[in-house]
Amino acid sequence: MAKIKITQIKSKIGSTERQKKTLEALGLNKINAVVEHEATPQIKGMVAKVQHLVSVEE
């Protein structure tokens, strides 16, 4: 599977509790934090829920 690089670009302050938990589940906790994950449908769905807070590179 392809890897995707996810970078948190905005603060989670003011986000819903669900979005905060999604960022935490992705392994992001600070602005400019970067994680790499496999491009599975589950990860893509999580990224879609917080797309306004993160940037994605393939």
C-alpha positions, 0 to 999 in steps of 0.5 A: 500500500502507498504511504501518506504523510499527514501534517497538522497545520491548524490548532485543534482549539475550537474543534469538536471533541470528535475531531480532537479524538480523530487527530489524537488517533492519527498521532497528531498533537501539535501544529507542524507534527508529521506522521506517516500512515498506510493509505487504508480506507480507514485512515483516509476516512479519518483524514477526511473528517479533519481535512481543514486541520491537516495537509496530506502528501502522497 
